[in-house]
Amino acid sequence: MVADRDPYLIISSDCHAGPPTERYRPYLESRFHRDFDEFLAGRDRRREEMTRLGIRNEAFADRWFHDHEEGLRGGWDSARRLKELDGDGVAAEVVFPDADAVDSRTAAPFGVGLGLSGDHDPALGMAGARAHNRWLADFVSACPERHCGVALLPVTAPVDQVVAEIHRARESGLRALMIPAMWGAREPYHDRRYDPVWAAAAACGMPVLTHSGAAPREEYGDHLGIYVSEVTWWPARPLWFLLWSGVLERHPGLRFGIAESGCWWLPNLLWFMDRLYLGAHGGKKLSPFRELSRPPHEYLDRQVFVCATNTKRRELAQRYEIGVDNILWGSDFPHPEGTWPDTRGWLRRTFHDIPVTETRRMLGLAAAEVFGFDPAALAPLARRIGPTPADLGQPADQSAVEASWARSRETGRHWLTGHDFPVLGATR
C-alpha cells in the first residue's frame, strides 16, 4: 500500500491567545473599570504567591521570555502569530484564552480565562468573559479561515445571560464555547437549569469544551505534586455528569470536548462505563440507567472528542479503544509545555510509525469537522507549509506499518469485539 504523500493539513485543537491584561480595558464595560484596576493592582502579589507555591519557576520564566521574546508576541499580534504557525506547519487553530502560562501577563480580566470556575463572582465573571470574547472576535477576524475562537462562557451565571452570550459570541464570529471545569457551590451539570444552555449551543453549532487549569489549589498547600496529579481530572469530570444524566441523550446535536487533559485516562473509563451499562456483575445491584438509550461508547463516538494536546506515544497506542476520530491533536502554542517551537520535530518523533490515513485524521481532518474549518480553503496553505509523511519519517510503502497495527485495530474495544486484551507496543 503506497501512501498519499501530500503535505498534511494540520489543525491544532488547542492554542492560546490574549493580550497583555491591561489591554482588555477598552473591551470591558466601564462600570467594571474600578474592579479591573483592583485586579491589575494584585498581579505582583499573585505572581509572588505562584512562585512560593512552585507553580512559577522564576529562573525558567526569565529564560523562557528571553529566548522566545519575539515569538511570544504571537499571543496577541496576529501577523507574528501567523508567522509562528507557519513555522510549525500548522494551517489552522482553535484558540483558547491566556497566551502566557508562565507569568499570567495575559490573564483575562478577573482571572476568568483558564481559571474560569463557578467560584467567580457572577457579575465580574460574565464581565471578564465578555471582554475577552470581544477581544478574541476582533483577533480572529483578521484571518477567520485559520482561527476558531473559543468564547468564555461562565455557565453558572443566570441562564438568560448565558444563552444571550452564546448567541452574541456566535454572531461575532466565535465558533466554540469554554465552560468551567469546576462549578463550585453552584448546580452541577446534570441540573436541568442548564438545558437551555445546551440547547442553545447545539442550535448554534458551537462545541462546548472544558480545559485544564482550574483546580482546588487551596486544598494542596505547598504540595504541587497533588495539583499536577489532579489537574487533568477536573476538566474530564463533566463528561460523566453530562453522559449519565442524559444531557447527551436529550441534546444529540451537542458536541462536548475536553482540552489539554490528555486522553490516557479515557480507555479504562470507557471500558468501565460500558461494562456498567451492559450489565456487568458489579453493576447489577445499581438502578437502571434510565437516562440512556445506548451504551456510553456510542455517545462518545457521536458527540465527544478530546483535544489531546501534545499527544503521547502511549495514547496513540490506545487509539483504537479511544477512537481515532475522537483524538484531536494540539500544539498548545505558545505555552512552554506544548510542542512550539519544535512542532515539526515533535511530530516526527511521535507519529513516525502511525498509518498516514490515521495521522491525517488526528492531525487535522477530525478537527476540521468538529470546529467547522474548510479543508478546501486551507489546502493551498497546507501544501505550502505542511510537513509531508516523509518529513514525519513515515514510509511511502505503508504495508509494514499497517501490518504492525493490524491486531490492535482488529481488537479495538476488546470488551465489545470479544478479542483478547492486546499487549501494547513500545510507548513513551
Contacts in CASP RR format, 6 or more apart in sequence:
PFRMAT RR
TARGET T0000
AUTHOR 0000-0000-0000
METHOD contacts of the structure
MODEL  1
MVADRDPYLIISSDCHAGPPTERYRPYLESRFHRDFDEFLAGRDRRREEM
TRLGIRNEAFADRWFHDHEEGLRGGWDSARRLKELDGDGVAAEVVFPDAD
AVDSRTAAPFGVGLGLSGDHDPALGMAGARAHNRWLADFVSACPERHCGV
ALLPVTAPVDQVVAEIHRARESGLRALMIPAMWGAREPYHDRRYDPVWAA
AAACGMPVLTHSGAAPREEYGDHLGIYVSEVTWWPARPLWFLLWSGVLER
HPGLRFGIAESGCWWLPNLLWFMDRLYLGAHGGKKLSPFRELSRPPHEYL
DRQVFVCATNTKRRELAQRYEIGVDNILWGSDFPHPEGTWPDTRGWLRRT
FHDIPVTETRRMLGLAAAEVFGFDPAALAPLARRIGPTPADLGQPADQSA
VEASWARSRETGRHWLTGHDFPVLGATR
1 397 0 8 1.000
1 398 0 8 1.000
1 399 0 8 1.000
1 402 0 8 1.000
2 396 0 8 1.000
2 397 0 8 1.000
2 398 0 8 1.000
3 355 0 8 1.000
3 356 0 8 1.000
3 357 0 8 1.000
3 389 0 8 1.000
3 394 0 8 1.000
3 395 0 8 1.000
3 396 0 8 1.000
3 397 0 8 1.000
3 398 0 8 1.000
4 356 0 8 1.000
4 357 0 8 1.000
4 360 0 8 1.000
4 389 0 8 1.000
5 388 0 8 1.000
5 389 0 8 1.000
5 390 0 8 1.000
5 396 0 8 1.000
6 383 0 8 1.000
6 388 0 8 1.000
7 382 0 8 1.000
7 383 0 8 1.000
7 385 0 8 1.000
7 386 0 8 1.000
7 387 0 8 1.000
7 388 0 8 1.000
8 359 0 8 1.000
8 360 0 8 1.000
8 363 0 8 1.000
8 364 0 8 1.000
8 382 0 8 1.000
8 386 0 8 1.000
8 387 0 8 1.000
8 388 0 8 1.000
8 389 0 8 1.000
8 392 0 8 1.000
9 91 0 8 1.000
9 360 0 8 1.000
9 363 0 8 1.000
9 364 0 8 1.000
9 365 0 8 1.000
9 368 0 8 1.000
9 375 0 8 1.000
9 378 0 8 1.000
9 379 0 8 1.000
9 382 0 8 1.000
9 386 0 8 1.000
10 88 0 8 1.000
10 89 0 8 1.000
10 90 0 8 1.000
10 91 0 8 1.000
10 92 0 8 1.000
10 329 0 8 1.000
10 363 0 8 1.000
10 364 0 8 1.000
10 382 0 8 1.000
10 386 0 8 1.000
10 387 0 8 1.000
11 90 0 8 1.000
11 91 0 8 1.000
11 92 0 8 1.000
11 93 0 8 1.000
11 94 0 8 1.000
11 328 0 8 1.000
11 363 0 8 1.000
11 364 0 8 1.000
11 367 0 8 1.000
11 368 0 8 1.000
11 371 0 8 1.000
11 373 0 8 1.000
11 378 0 8 1.000
12 85 0 8 1.000
12 90 0 8 1.000
12 92 0 8 1.000
12 93 0 8 1.000
12 94 0 8 1.000
12 329 0 8 1.000
12 330 0 8 1.000
12 331 0 8 1.000
12 332 0 8 1.000
12 333 0 8 1.000
12 367 0 8 1.000
13 93 0 8 1.000
13 94 0 8 1.000
13 259 0 8 1.000
13 307 0 8 1.000
13 308 0 8 1.000
13 309 0 8 1.000
13 328 0 8 1.000
13 329 0 8 1.000
13 330 0 8 1.000
13 367 0 8 1.000
13 370 0 8 1.000
13 371 0 8 1.000
14 94 0 8 1.000
14 96 0 8 1.000
14 211 0 8 1.000
14 259 0 8 1.000
14 260 0 8 1.000
14 307 0 8 1.000
14 309 0 8 1.000
14 330 0 8 1.000
14 331 0 8 1.000
14 332 0 8 1.000
15 93 0 8 1.000
15 94 0 8 1.000
15 95 0 8 1.000
15 96 0 8 1.000
15 330 0 8 1.000
15 331 0 8 1.000
15 332 0 8 1.000
15 333 0 8 1.000
15 334 0 8 1.000
16 75 0 8 1.000
16 95 0 8 1.000
16 96 0 8 1.000
16 97 0 8 1.000
16 98 0 8 1.000
16 99 0 8 1.000
16 101 0 8 1.000
16 332 0 8 1.000
16 333 0 8 1.000
16 334 0 8 1.000
16 335 0 8 1.000
17 74 0 8 1.000
17 75 0 8 1.000
17 76 0 8 1.000
17 81 0 8 1.000
17 95 0 8 1.000
17 96 0 8 1.000
17 97 0 8 1.000
17 99 0 8 1.000
17 136 0 8 1.000
17 139 0 8 1.000
18 75 0 8 1.000
18 76 0 8 1.000
18 97 0 8 1.000
18 98 0 8 1.000
18 99 0 8 1.000
18 106 0 8 1.000
18 108 0 8 1.000
18 132 0 8 1.000
18 135 0 8 1.000
18 136 0 8 1.000
18 139 0 8 1.000
19 75 0 8 1.000
19 76 0 8 1.000
19 99 0 8 1.000
19 106 0 8 1.000
19 135 0 8 1.000
20 76 0 8 1.000
20 105 0 8 1.000
20 106 0 8 1.000
21 39 0 8 1.000
21 40 0 8 1.000
21 43 0 8 1.000
21 104 0 8 1.000
21 105 0 8 1.000
21 106 0 8 1.000
21 107 0 8 1.000
21 108 0 8 1.000
21 109 0 8 1.000
22 40 0 8 1.000
23 76 0 8 1.000
23 135 0 8 1.000
24 36 0 8 1.000
24 108 0 8 1.000
24 109 0 8 1.000
24 128 0 8 1.000
24 131 0 8 1.000
24 132 0 8 1.000
24 135 0 8 1.000
25 33 0 8 1.000
25 36 0 8 1.000
27 130 0 8 1.000
27 131 0 8 1.000
27 132 0 8 1.000
27 134 0 8 1.000
27 135 0 8 1.000
28 36 0 8 1.000
28 109 0 8 1.000
28 127 0 8 1.000
28 128 0 8 1.000
28 130 0 8 1.000
28 131 0 8 1.000
29 127 0 8 1.000
29 130 0 8 1.000
29 131 0 8 1.000
32 109 0 8 1.000
32 124 0 8 1.000
32 127 0 8 1.000
32 128 0 8 1.000
35 110 0 8 1.000
35 124 0 8 1.000
35 127 0 8 1.000
36 109 0 8 1.000
36 110 0 8 1.000
39 109 0 8 1.000
39 110 0 8 1.000
39 111 0 8 1.000
43 104 0 8 1.000
43 107 0 8 1.000
46 104 0 8 1.000
47 56 0 8 1.000
47 103 0 8 1.000
47 104 0 8 1.000
50 56 0 8 1.000
50 104 0 8 1.000
51 57 0 8 1.000
51 58 0 8 1.000
52 222 0 8 1.000
53 217 0 8 1.000
53 221 0 8 1.000
53 222 0 8 1.000
53 224 0 8 1.000
54 222 0 8 1.000
54 224 0 8 1.000
55 224 0 8 1.000
55 227 0 8 1.000
56 102 0 8 1.000
56 103 0 8 1.000
60 102 0 8 1.000
60 336 0 8 1.000
61 102 0 8 1.000
61 103 0 8 1.000
64 102 0 8 1.000
64 336 0 8 1.000
65 72 0 8 1.000
65 102 0 8 1.000
65 103 0 8 1.000
68 334 0 8 1.000
68 341 0 8 1.000
70 80 0 8 1.000
71 80 0 8 1.000
71 84 0 8 1.000
71 334 0 8 1.000
71 341 0 8 1.000
72 99 0 8 1.000
72 100 0 8 1.000
72 334 0 8 1.000
73 80 0 8 1.000
74 80 0 8 1.000
74 81 0 8 1.000
74 84 0 8 1.000
74 99 0 8 1.000
74 334 0 8 1.000
75 81 0 8 1.000
75 99 0 8 1.000
75 100 0 8 1.000
75 106 0 8 1.000
75 334 0 8 1.000
76 99 0 8 1.000
76 106 0 8 1.000
76 139 0 8 1.000
78 139 0 8 1.000
78 142 0 8 1.000
78 143 0 8 1.000
82 143 0 8 1.000
82 146 0 8 1.000
84 333 0 8 1.000
84 334 0 8 1.000
84 340 0 8 1.000
84 341 0 8 1.000
85 91 0 8 1.000
85 93 0 8 1.000
85 146 0 8 1.000
85 333 0 8 1.000
86 385 0 8 1.000
87 341 0 8 1.000
87 343 0 8 1.000
87 344 0 8 1.000
87 385 0 8 1.000
88 331 0 8 1.000
88 333 0 8 1.000
88 339 0 8 1.000
88 340 0 8 1.000
88 341 0 8 1.000
88 343 0 8 1.000
88 344 0 8 1.000
89 343 0 8 1.000
89 344 0 8 1.000
89 385 0 8 1.000
89 386 0 8 1.000
89 387 0 8 1.000
90 331 0 8 1.000
90 333 0 8 1.000
90 343 0 8 1.000
90 385 0 8 1.000
91 146 0 8 1.000
91 378 0 8 1.000
91 381 0 8 1.000
91 382 0 8 1.000
91 385 0 8 1.000
91 386 0 8 1.000
92 145 0 8 1.000
92 146 0 8 1.000
92 147 0 8 1.000
92 148 0 8 1.000
92 367 0 8 1.000
92 368 0 8 1.000
92 373 0 8 1.000
92 378 0 8 1.000
93 146 0 8 1.000
93 147 0 8 1.000
93 148 0 8 1.000
93 331 0 8 1.000
93 333 0 8 1.000
94 148 0 8 1.000
94 149 0 8 1.000
94 150 0 8 1.000
94 176 0 8 1.000
94 307 0 8 1.000
94 367 0 8 1.000
94 371 0 8 1.000
95 136 0 8 1.000
95 139 0 8 1.000
95 140 0 8 1.000
95 147 0 8 1.000
95 148 0 8 1.000
95 149 0 8 1.000
95 150 0 8 1.000
96 114 0 8 1.000
96 150 0 8 1.000
96 178 0 8 1.000
96 211 0 8 1.000
96 259 0 8 1.000
97 108 0 8 1.000
97 113 0 8 1.000
97 114 0 8 1.000
97 132 0 8 1.000
97 136 0 8 1.000
97 150 0 8 1.000
97 152 0 8 1.000
97 178 0 8 1.000
98 104 0 8 1.000
98 106 0 8 1.000
98 107 0 8 1.000
98 108 0 8 1.000
98 113 0 8 1.000
98 114 0 8 1.000
99 106 0 8 1.000
99 334 0 8 1.000
100 106 0 8 1.000
100 107 0 8 1.000
101 114 0 8 1.000
101 335 0 8 1.000
101 336 0 8 1.000
101 337 0 8 1.000
102 336 0 8 1.000
107 113 0 8 1.000
108 128 0 8 1.000
108 129 0 8 1.000
108 131 0 8 1.000
108 132 0 8 1.000
108 152 0 8 1.000
109 124 0 8 1.000
109 127 0 8 1.000
109 128 0 8 1.000
109 131 0 8 1.000
109 132 0 8 1.000
110 120 0 8 1.000
110 121 0 8 1.000
110 124 0 8 1.000
110 125 0 8 1.000
110 127 0 8 1.000
110 128 0 8 1.000
111 120 0 8 1.000
111 128 0 8 1.000
112 120 0 8 1.000
112 124 0 8 1.000
112 125 0 8 1.000
112 128 0 8 1.000
112 129 0 8 1.000
112 132 0 8 1.000
112 152 0 8 1.000
112 154 0 8 1.000
113 129 0 8 1.000
113 132 0 8 1.000
113 152 0 8 1.000
113 178 0 8 1.000
114 211 0 8 1.000
114 212 0 8 1.000
114 213 0 8 1.000
114 214 0 8 1.000
115 180 0 8 1.000
115 213 0 8 1.000
115 214 0 8 1.000
116 125 0 8 1.000
116 129 0 8 1.000
116 152 0 8 1.000
116 154 0 8 1.000
116 178 0 8 1.000
116 179 0 8 1.000
116 180 0 8 1.000
116 181 0 8 1.000
116 214 0 8 1.000
117 180 0 8 1.000
117 181 0 8 1.000
117 182 0 8 1.000
117 183 0 8 1.000
117 184 0 8 1.000
117 214 0 8 1.000
118 154 0 8 1.000
118 156 0 8 1.000
118 180 0 8 1.000
118 182 0 8 1.000
118 183 0 8 1.000
118 184 0 8 1.000
118 185 0 8 1.000
118 186 0 8 1.000
119 182 0 8 1.000
119 184 0 8 1.000
119 185 0 8 1.000
120 154 0 8 1.000
122 154 0 8 1.000
122 156 0 8 1.000
122 157 0 8 1.000
122 158 0 8 1.000
125 154 0 8 1.000
125 157 0 8 1.000
126 154 0 8 1.000
126 157 0 8 1.000
126 161 0 8 1.000
126 165 0 8 1.000
128 152 0 8 1.000
129 151 0 8 1.000
129 152 0 8 1.000
129 153 0 8 1.000
129 154 0 8 1.000
129 165 0 8 1.000
130 165 0 8 1.000
132 152 0 8 1.000
133 151 0 8 1.000
133 152 0 8 1.000
133 165 0 8 1.000
133 168 0 8 1.000
133 169 0 8 1.000
133 172 0 8 1.000
133 174 0 8 1.000
134 172 0 8 1.000
136 149 0 8 1.000
136 150 0 8 1.000
136 151 0 8 1.000
136 174 0 8 1.000
137 149 0 8 1.000
137 169 0 8 1.000
137 172 0 8 1.000
137 173 0 8 1.000
137 174 0 8 1.000
139 147 0 8 1.000
140 147 0 8 1.000
140 148 0 8 1.000
140 149 0 8 1.000
140 173 0 8 1.000
140 174 0 8 1.000
141 173 0 8 1.000
144 173 0 8 1.000
145 373 0 8 1.000
145 374 0 8 1.000
145 377 0 8 1.000
145 378 0 8 1.000
146 378 0 8 1.000
146 381 0 8 1.000
148 175 0 8 1.000
148 176 0 8 1.000
148 371 0 8 1.000
148 372 0 8 1.000
148 373 0 8 1.000
149 173 0 8 1.000
149 174 0 8 1.000
149 175 0 8 1.000
149 176 0 8 1.000
150 174 0 8 1.000
150 175 0 8 1.000
150 176 0 8 1.000
150 177 0 8 1.000
150 178 0 8 1.000
150 209 0 8 1.000
151 165 0 8 1.000
151 166 0 8 1.000
151 169 0 8 1.000
151 174 0 8 1.000
151 176 0 8 1.000
151 177 0 8 1.000
151 178 0 8 1.000
151 206 0 8 1.000
152 178 0 8 1.000
153 162 0 8 1.000
153 165 0 8 1.000
153 166 0 8 1.000
153 169 0 8 1.000
153 177 0 8 1.000
153 178 0 8 1.000
153 179 0 8 1.000
153 197 0 8 1.000
153 208 0 8 1.000
154 162 0 8 1.000
154 180 0 8 1.000
155 162 0 8 1.000
155 179 0 8 1.000
155 180 0 8 1.000
155 183 0 8 1.000
155 194 0 8 1.000
155 197 0 8 1.000
156 180 0 8 1.000
156 183 0 8 1.000
156 184 0 8 1.000
156 186 0 8 1.000
156 187 0 8 1.000
159 193 0 8 1.000
159 194 0 8 1.000
159 196 0 8 1.000
159 197 0 8 1.000
162 197 0 8 1.000
163 196 0 8 1.000
163 197 0 8 1.000
163 200 0 8 1.000
166 177 0 8 1.000
166 197 0 8 1.000
166 200 0 8 1.000
166 201 0 8 1.000
166 204 0 8 1.000
166 206 0 8 1.000
167 200 0 8 1.000
167 204 0 8 1.000
169 177 0 8 1.000
169 206 0 8 1.000
170 204 0 8 1.000
170 205 0 8 1.000
170 206 0 8 1.000
174 206 0 8 1.000
175 205 0 8 1.000
175 206 0 8 1.000
175 371 0 8 1.000
175 372 0 8 1.000
176 206 0 8 1.000
176 207 0 8 1.000
176 208 0 8 1.000
176 209 0 8 1.000
176 371 0 8 1.000
177 201 0 8 1.000
177 206 0 8 1.000
177 207 0 8 1.000
177 208 0 8 1.000
177 209 0 8 1.000
178 208 0 8 1.000
178 209 0 8 1.000
178 210 0 8 1.000
178 211 0 8 1.000
178 259 0 8 1.000
179 208 0 8 1.000
179 209 0 8 1.000
179 210 0 8 1.000
179 238 0 8 1.000
180 210 0 8 1.000
180 214 0 8 1.000
181 210 0 8 1.000
181 211 0 8 1.000
181 212 0 8 1.000
181 213 0 8 1.000
181 214 0 8 1.000
181 234 0 8 1.000
181 235 0 8 1.000
181 237 0 8 1.000
181 238 0 8 1.000
182 214 0 8 1.000
182 215 0 8 1.000
182 216 0 8 1.000
182 234 0 8 1.000
183 189 0 8 1.000
187 193 0 8 1.000
187 194 0 8 1.000
188 241 0 8 1.000
189 238 0 8 1.000
189 241 0 8 1.000
189 242 0 8 1.000
189 245 0 8 1.000
189 247 0 8 1.000
190 241 0 8 1.000
190 242 0 8 1.000
190 244 0 8 1.000
190 245 0 8 1.000
190 246 0 8 1.000
190 247 0 8 1.000
194 247 0 8 1.000
195 247 0 8 1.000
195 250 0 8 1.000
195 251 0 8 1.000
198 208 0 8 1.000
198 247 0 8 1.000
198 250 0 8 1.000
198 251 0 8 1.000
198 254 0 8 1.000
199 251 0 8 1.000
201 207 0 8 1.000
201 208 0 8 1.000
201 254 0 8 1.000
202 251 0 8 1.000
202 252 0 8 1.000
202 253 0 8 1.000
202 254 0 8 1.000
202 255 0 8 1.000
205 253 0 8 1.000
205 255 0 8 1.000
207 255 0 8 1.000
207 256 0 8 1.000
207 257 0 8 1.000
207 305 0 8 1.000
207 370 0 8 1.000
207 371 0 8 1.000
208 254 0 8 1.000
208 255 0 8 1.000
208 256 0 8 1.000
208 257 0 8 1.000
209 256 0 8 1.000
209 257 0 8 1.000
209 258 0 8 1.000
209 259 0 8 1.000
209 307 0 8 1.000
210 234 0 8 1.000
210 235 0 8 1.000
210 236 0 8 1.000
210 238 0 8 1.000
210 257 0 8 1.000
210 258 0 8 1.000
210 259 0 8 1.000
210 261 0 8 1.000
211 235 0 8 1.000
211 258 0 8 1.000
211 259 0 8 1.000
211 260 0 8 1.000
211 261 0 8 1.000
212 231 0 8 1.000
212 232 0 8 1.000
212 234 0 8 1.000
212 235 0 8 1.000
212 259 0 8 1.000
212 260 0 8 1.000
212 261 0 8 1.000
213 231 0 8 1.000
213 234 0 8 1.000
213 235 0 8 1.000
213 260 0 8 1.000
214 234 0 8 1.000
214 235 0 8 1.000
215 227 0 8 1.000
215 230 0 8 1.000
215 231 0 8 1.000
215 234 0 8 1.000
217 227 0 8 1.000
219 226 0 8 1.000
220 226 0 8 1.000
220 227 0 8 1.000
232 260 0 8 1.000
232 261 0 8 1.000
232 262 0 8 1.000
232 265 0 8 1.000
233 261 0 8 1.000
233 265 0 8 1.000
235 258 0 8 1.000
235 259 0 8 1.000
235 260 0 8 1.000
235 261 0 8 1.000
236 258 0 8 1.000
236 261 0 8 1.000
236 265 0 8 1.000
236 269 0 8 1.000
238 256 0 8 1.000
239 256 0 8 1.000
239 258 0 8 1.000
239 304 0 8 1.000
240 269 0 8 1.000
240 273 0 8 1.000
241 247 0 8 1.000
242 248 0 8 1.000
242 256 0 8 1.000
243 273 0 8 1.000
243 292 0 8 1.000
243 296 0 8 1.000
243 299 0 8 1.000
244 289 0 8 1.000
244 291 0 8 1.000
244 292 0 8 1.000
245 291 0 8 1.000
246 291 0 8 1.000
246 292 0 8 1.000
247 254 0 8 1.000
248 254 0 8 1.000
248 256 0 8 1.000
248 299 0 8 1.000
248 302 0 8 1.000
248 303 0 8 1.000
248 304 0 8 1.000
249 291 0 8 1.000
249 292 0 8 1.000
249 293 0 8 1.000
249 299 0 8 1.000
252 302 0 8 1.000
252 303 0 8 1.000
253 303 0 8 1.000
254 303 0 8 1.000
255 303 0 8 1.000
255 304 0 8 1.000
255 305 0 8 1.000
255 370 0 8 1.000
256 303 0 8 1.000
256 304 0 8 1.000
256 305 0 8 1.000
257 304 0 8 1.000
257 305 0 8 1.000
257 306 0 8 1.000
257 307 0 8 1.000
258 304 0 8 1.000
258 305 0 8 1.000
258 306 0 8 1.000
258 307 0 8 1.000
259 306 0 8 1.000
259 307 0 8 1.000
259 309 0 8 1.000
260 307 0 8 1.000
260 309 0 8 1.000
260 332 0 8 1.000
261 306 0 8 1.000
262 306 0 8 1.000
262 308 0 8 1.000
262 309 0 8 1.000
262 311 0 8 1.000
262 312 0 8 1.000
262 315 0 8 1.000
263 306 0 8 1.000
263 308 0 8 1.000
263 311 0 8 1.000
263 315 0 8 1.000
263 318 0 8 1.000
263 322 0 8 1.000
263 326 0 8 1.000
263 327 0 8 1.000
264 312 0 8 1.000
264 314 0 8 1.000
264 315 0 8 1.000
264 318 0 8 1.000
266 306 0 8 1.000
266 318 0 8 1.000
266 321 0 8 1.000
266 322 0 8 1.000
267 318 0 8 1.000
267 321 0 8 1.000
267 322 0 8 1.000
270 296 0 8 1.000
270 297 0 8 1.000
270 300 0 8 1.000
270 321 0 8 1.000
270 322 0 8 1.000
270 413 0 8 1.000
271 321 0 8 1.000
271 413 0 8 1.000
271 415 0 8 1.000
273 296 0 8 1.000
274 295 0 8 1.000
274 296 0 8 1.000
274 297 0 8 1.000
274 413 0 8 1.000
274 415 0 8 1.000
274 416 0 8 1.000
275 415 0 8 1.000
276 282 0 8 1.000
276 283 0 8 1.000
276 286 0 8 1.000
276 289 0 8 1.000
277 289 0 8 1.000
277 292 0 8 1.000
277 295 0 8 1.000
277 296 0 8 1.000
278 295 0 8 1.000
292 299 0 8 1.000
297 413 0 8 1.000
297 416 0 8 1.000
300 326 0 8 1.000
301 323 0 8 1.000
301 325 0 8 1.000
301 326 0 8 1.000
304 326 0 8 1.000
305 325 0 8 1.000
305 326 0 8 1.000
305 327 0 8 1.000
305 328 0 8 1.000
305 366 0 8 1.000
305 370 0 8 1.000
306 322 0 8 1.000
306 326 0 8 1.000
306 327 0 8 1.000
306 328 0 8 1.000
307 328 0 8 1.000
307 330 0 8 1.000
308 315 0 8 1.000
308 327 0 8 1.000
308 328 0 8 1.000
308 329 0 8 1.000
308 330 0 8 1.000
309 329 0 8 1.000
309 330 0 8 1.000
309 331 0 8 1.000
309 332 0 8 1.000
309 338 0 8 1.000
310 330 0 8 1.000
310 331 0 8 1.000
310 332 0 8 1.000
310 337 0 8 1.000
310 338 0 8 1.000
310 339 0 8 1.000
310 346 0 8 1.000
311 327 0 8 1.000
311 329 0 8 1.000
311 330 0 8 1.000
311 350 0 8 1.000
311 362 0 8 1.000
312 350 0 8 1.000
312 427 0 8 1.000
312 428 0 8 1.000
313 350 0 8 1.000
313 426 0 8 1.000
313 427 0 8 1.000
313 428 0 8 1.000
314 424 0 8 1.000
314 427 0 8 1.000
314 428 0 8 1.000
315 322 0 8 1.000
315 327 0 8 1.000
316 327 0 8 1.000
316 350 0 8 1.000
316 351 0 8 1.000
316 354 0 8 1.000
317 408 0 8 1.000
317 424 0 8 1.000
317 425 0 8 1.000
317 427 0 8 1.000
318 424 0 8 1.000
319 327 0 8 1.000
319 358 0 8 1.000
319 362 0 8 1.000
320 408 0 8 1.000
320 409 0 8 1.000
320 411 0 8 1.000
320 412 0 8 1.000
320 413 0 8 1.000
321 412 0 8 1.000
321 413 0 8 1.000
321 414 0 8 1.000
324 358 0 8 1.000
324 361 0 8 1.000
324 362 0 8 1.000
324 366 0 8 1.000
325 361 0 8 1.000
325 366 0 8 1.000
326 366 0 8 1.000
327 362 0 8 1.000
327 366 0 8 1.000
328 362 0 8 1.000
328 364 0 8 1.000
328 366 0 8 1.000
328 367 0 8 1.000
328 370 0 8 1.000
329 362 0 8 1.000
329 363 0 8 1.000
329 364 0 8 1.000
329 367 0 8 1.000
330 339 0 8 1.000
331 338 0 8 1.000
331 339 0 8 1.000
331 340 0 8 1.000
331 343 0 8 1.000
332 338 0 8 1.000
332 339 0 8 1.000
332 340 0 8 1.000
333 339 0 8 1.000
333 340 0 8 1.000
334 340 0 8 1.000
339 346 0 8 1.000
339 347 0 8 1.000
344 387 0 8 1.000
344 391 0 8 1.000
347 363 0 8 1.000
347 387 0 8 1.000
347 392 0 8 1.000
348 387 0 8 1.000
348 391 0 8 1.000
348 392 0 8 1.000
348 393 0 8 1.000
351 359 0 8 1.000
351 363 0 8 1.000
351 392 0 8 1.000
351 394 0 8 1.000
352 392 0 8 1.000
352 393 0 8 1.000
352 394 0 8 1.000
353 394 0 8 1.000
353 401 0 8 1.000
353 404 0 8 1.000
354 362 0 8 1.000
354 394 0 8 1.000
354 401 0 8 1.000
355 398 0 8 1.000
355 401 0 8 1.000
355 402 0 8 1.000
355 405 0 8 1.000
356 389 0 8 1.000
356 394 0 8 1.000
356 398 0 8 1.000
359 389 0 8 1.000
359 392 0 8 1.000
359 394 0 8 1.000
365 375 0 8 1.000
367 373 0 8 1.000
368 374 0 8 1.000
368 375 0 8 1.000
368 378 0 8 1.000
389 396 0 8 1.000
390 396 0 8 1.000
394 401 0 8 1.000
395 401 0 8 1.000
407 422 0 8 1.000
408 422 0 8 1.000
408 424 0 8 1.000
410 417 0 8 1.000
410 419 0 8 1.000
411 417 0 8 1.000
411 419 0 8 1.000
411 420 0 8 1.000
411 421 0 8 1.000
411 422 0 8 1.000
412 419 0 8 1.000
412 422 0 8 1.000
414 420 0 8 1.000
414 421 0 8 1.000
414 422 0 8 1.000
END
